[in-house]
């Protein structure tokens, strides 16, 4: 790295750390937490700062990482697309998990109906009824259903379309979820295979399927759709097909509010093309810019729906604030109040709430931040930047209920783990530990504990 480049990295790194420090001190002035939660918040801020220090030099290098080398023995095998095998494994995993969930309920509550009725009762909960309500009646302005406007429209639209073939909304929702889960696994493999050998790409794909919060890839919720569209957005961007990348990013933004964050990695990849020495004509530059801004079109369409239904572009924000006490705050503030509530639950006879809501949030958010901090310098800069921004936004909720669920669809975490864990035995142990944690989390979910 040239001396001028080193100077730029130093200046930007210092500015970023200073901004983080000022933000943290400003929060500390008004924070009213016990010592341990404050220390935990400090740890979260420090880990985030470490992420920035490791990310900034690689982000400013504008160098394309070398392509992975394939051995002569496995080169033909590496070029094959194991889509059928991946789809079969996802279907097998889902069937196994549905059966295990049924057995959990059978052991706890005894026989309470047929398999299909039990499946509906176990998985149609938390946000799922809201998505099915939108699919049936679209957005309305009266009763409790008026709060459905906070849920994004693409998943309910797909449920409505597929219900024409299934004859029911629940079956349609489960079909959409399963198809998107299969598609997201295949898309994940293709994306990870751009920078890794076959076994590493398959391992990263396996991790995405086995994160504790990945149980929501089985439920009639939008996670599997968002994961599919976000992976396709980044994959098309990496293949230099920016208009398609923007289209899939637009669909991701119509699936979840954080879909608009995909503008960051797409813009970074476009910047690498421009500053990295690629010969770009005017058409290529325009297509890259169009791809970036097409992603924001998904968010704009959602705001237009808010306006058409309720008369205001931002009704969803008001409902989130008034009905769910939900807003955007500092991620280190979330760390503090989550730990304080967890400790309080242990002393007030609400251990079940603490163990199934606050503890999983704490563990997953800390693990996600540690993974990003350790792997930020090893990951592709656009992935690390997206992971860091996604983490800050999703864990910065003023009332975080679904930390494992949000982080399960943050694909840089799987890529980061692959960069950190290299040995075959270590990877198998990691997959096993993740599976066990997933089963524990699913046990709490299907039995009606505070898992959202």
N, C-alpha and C positions, 0 to 999 in steps of 0.2 A: 504494500500500500504506500502511495506517495505521501510526502510530508504534508502537502496541502490537504490530501484526503484525511490523514490522521487528525489534522487540526479541525476539519469540518466535523468529523465524528466526535471529537472531544467537545466541541462547542454545542452540538446538538444533544449529546448525551447529558452534559451538564444542565442544559436548558430543560430537558425532559425531567431529570431528577429534581431540579428546583421546582418545577411546576407541580410535580407529585408531592414534594415536601410541603409546599405552601398549601395545597389542597388538604393534606392530612392535618397540618397544624390548625388550619381554619376549622376543620371538623372537630378536632380535639377541644377547641375552646368551648363549644356548646354541648359536647358529648357528656353524658351522665351515666357512666357505667362503672362497674367494679374494676379492681386492678387487673384481674386475670383476663376479662374480655378486652380491656384496653391493650394489654400486652399482645393478645391474639390479633387485634386489629393492626398493631404495629408490625407484627410478623407478616401479615398479608400485604401491607404496603411495601415492606422491605423485599418480599419475594417478587412483587410486581416491578419494583425498581430493578431488581436483578434481571428480570425478563427484558426490560428496556435496554439495559447495558449489553446484553448478549444479542439482542435483535438489531439494534441500530447499526453496528458495523457491517453486518451482513446485508442489511437492507440498503445501505448506501454504496455497496460495492458494485452493483449492477453487473455481476458476473453470473453467467449461466452455469449451474452446477454440472459436473460431468455426468454423462449417462452411465447407468450401472453396467458392469461387465458381465456377460453371460459366458459360462464355461462351455467348452466345445461339446462336452458330454450332454449337457442339458439345453443346448441352444435351440434345438428343434422343439423340445417340450416347452421351453419358455415362450416360444412364439405362438403356441396354441392358446385359445381363449377357453378357459374352463367354465363357461357360463352354465352349462347344464349341471355340472357337478356343484357349483355354487348354489344354483336354484334348488337342487335336490336337498342340499344340506340345510338351507334356510327353511324349506318346507318341513323337513324332518325335525329340526329344532323347534319350530312352532308347534307342531303336533305334540312333541314330547312335553313342551312347557304347558300346553293346554291340558294335557292329561295329568301332569303333576299338580297344576292348579286345581283341577277337579278333585284329585285325591286329597289335597290339603283341606279343601272344603268338606269332603266326605268324612275325613277323620275328625275334624273339629265340630261339624254341625250334624253329621249323619246324613242319610239319604233325604234329599229335599226336592227331587224332581229328576226329569230326564237330563241327558247330557246337554242337549241344545238349550233347554231352559236354564240349566245351571250356568252354561257358558254365557248366556245373556245376562244373568244376574251378577256374575263375577266380574265381567269386563265392561258392562254398561254402567259406568259410575264416573265420579268427578266431572271432567269436562265433556265426556262422551255424549250424555243426553243433550247438551247444548248444540253440538255439531249435528246430531240427528234432528233436533228441533229446527235448525236452520234449513236442513235438507228438505224437511216436510213443508214448512210454512214460510221460508225465507225470513228476512228480518222483520220484526214487528215493533210496535211502539207502545204496547200496553202490557200490563202484568209483568210477572217475573221474566217472561221471555224477551222483554225489551232489553235486558242486559246482554242478550246474545250478540249484540252489535260489537262487543269487544272481541269476538272470535272471527278469525279471518275466513273469507268465503270460498277459497278454492277447494278445500276438502269437502265441505257440504255440497258443492256443485258436482263433484265427481260422484259422491254418494247418490245424488239425485239421478245422475245419468245411468249409473250401474243398476239402480233399483228398477229400471225399465226391463232389465234382463233377469234380476234375481227375484223380483216380486215383493221385496221387503227392504226396509231401510237398514235394519241391523245387519242382515246378511250382506247387503251391498257395502256397508261400511267395513265389515271384516274382510271382504274380498278386495276392496281398494287398499286397505292396510297391508294385506298379504302381498299383493302385486307390487306395491311400492317398496315393501321390505326386500323382496327378491330383487327388484330393480336397483335399489340402493346398494345392496351387497355387490352386485355385478359392477355398478358404476364405481364403487369404492375400489374394487380390485383393479379396474382399468386405470383409475387415477393413480393409485399407489404404484402400479407397475411401470408408470412413466419414469420413476426415479429409483425403483428397487427391483431386485430379482423376484422371481415367481413366488418363492416360499415366503419372503418378507411381505409381499403384497397380499398373499392369502392370510398371513398371520394378522396383518393390520385389519383386514376385512373381518376376520374372526373376532377380533377385539371389539369392533363396532357392534357386533351382534351379541356380545357377552358383557358389555358394561352393565352395572347394576340397573341404571335407568333405562336400559334397552328393553325392559319388559313393556314399555309403552310403544314399542314397535309392533307389539302383538295386539294392542288395544285399539278400539275405534277412535283414534285421535290423530292429530295432524303430524306427529313426529316422523313417521316413515315417509310421508309425502315431502316434508321439508328436507329431510336428509337426502332423498333422491334428487330433488330439484337443485339443491345447493351443490351436491357432488357433480351433477351434470353441468352446472354453471362453471365450476372451476375446471372440469375436464375439457370442456369446449374452449375455454380460455387458454388452457395449456396447449391445445391443438391449433391455436391461432384462429379459431372460428368465433370471432368476437360477437357477431350478431346473434348467433345461436346461444352463446354464453349469456348475453343480455336477456334473451327470451327466457331461458331457464331461471336466471336470476329474478326476472319479473314474476315468474310463477312462484318462486320461493318467497318473494315479498308478498304475494297474495296468499301464502300459506301461514306465515308467521311474521310478526312485526320486525324481528331481527333479520329478515331476509334482505333488507336494504343494506345491511352491513357488508354484503358480498361486493358492494361497489369498491371497497378498499382493496381486496386482493386482485380484482379484475383491473383496477386502475394501476396497481403496482406492476402487474405483469405487462400491461401496455407501456408503462414507463421503462421497464427493462428493455423492451423491444426498441424503444426510441433512443434511450441513452446508452444502450449496450452496443450500438454500432450497426444495428440492422438497417438495411436500406429500405425505408418506408416511403412509398409515394403518397400522394394526397388522399387517394381512396383508402389506403390502409390506415392512415391516421384517423380519417373520418369514421371508419368502421369500428375502430377501437374506442373512440369517444362515444359513438352511438351505443356500443355494447354496454359501456359503463352507465350511461344515463337511462338506458332501457330498463335497467334493474329498478330504478326509482319510479318507473311508470307503474309497477305493481303496487307500491305504497300509495301513489297518487290515485289509482283506481279505487283502492280501499277507502281513501278519504272522500272520494266522490260518492261512494255508496253511503257513507255516514251522512253526507250532506243530503242526498236524495231521500233517505229514510227518516232522518231525525231533524233535518234543517240546519245542522252544524257539522263542519268537517271534523271536529274534535270531540264529539260526544263520547266516543270510546274512552278517551282519557278522563273525562269527568266521571264516567261510570266506574272506571278502574279505581279512581281516587275515592269516590264516595261509597261504593259498594264493597270493594275489596281492600281498601286502605293501601292501594298500590300506586307507587310512583317510582321515579328513578332517583337513586341515591348513590353514595360512594360504596364501592364493594367492600372496603375495610369496615365501614359502618355495619354492613350486613354481617360480617364476621363477628363483630362485637355483640350485636343483639342476639344473634343465633346462639352464641356460647352462653350469654347471660340467661336466655330463656331455657336452654338445656340444663344448666346448673339449677335454676329455679324449679324446673319440673321435677328434679330428683328430690327436692325438699318439700314439695307441696302435694305429694301423692299422685303425681301425674307422670310417672316414669314411662308409661307406655307411649304417651305423647312425645316425651323427650327422646326416647329410643327409636321411634319410627318416623319422626318428623325432623327434629332439630339435629340429632346425631348424624343421620345420612346426609343432610345438607352440609354439615360441618366437614365430614370426612371427604365427600366428593369435591367440595369447593377447595379444600386444602390440597387434596391430591391433584386436582386439575391445575392449580397454580404451581405446585411443585414440578409437575410434568412440563409445563410451559417454561418454567424458569430454567430447568436443566437442559431442555432440548431446543430452546430458542435459537441458539447458535448453530444447531445441527440441522434444523428444518429449513425448507425453502422459505425465504423471508416473507413472501406473501401469505403462506400458511400460518407462520408464527404470528404475524401481525393480525390476521383475521382471528386466530385463536385468542389472542390477548384482548382484542376489542370485544369479541363475542363474550369472553369471560367477564370483562368489566361491566358490560351492559346487563347480561342475564343475572349475574350474581349481585348486581347493584339494586335489586328490588328493595323497596322499603318494607315489604312483607313477603319474604321469599318462602314459598311453599314447595317448590319443585326443582331444587338444585340438581339432583341426579337425573331427572328427566331432561332438563335443559342441556346439561353437559353431555348427555349420551349422544347427541347429534352434532357435537363439535368435533369434526373429523380430524383437526390437527392434534387432538389428544391421542388418537390411535397412531397417527404418524409419529408423534413424539415418543411414544412408548417403544415403537419399533426402532427408532434411532438410539434409544437408551438400552434396550434389552436385546442382546445379540445371540446369545447361546441358545441352542435348541432346547435344552433342559429348562433353562430359565424361562423361555417363552411358554413352554408347556405348563410350568408351574404358575406363571402369571395368568394364563388362560383358565386354569383350574380354579385359582383363587377368585378370579372375576366371576366365573360361573357360580361358585358357592355363594358369593355375595349377591349375585343376581337372584338366586333361588330364595335367599333369606328375604330380600326386598319384595319379591313376588309373594312370598308367604304373608308378609304384612299387608300387602295390597289386597289380595283376594279375600283376606279375613276381615277387611274393613277398618284397619288401623289408619293412622293419619299419613297416608301416602298419596300424593297428588301429582 
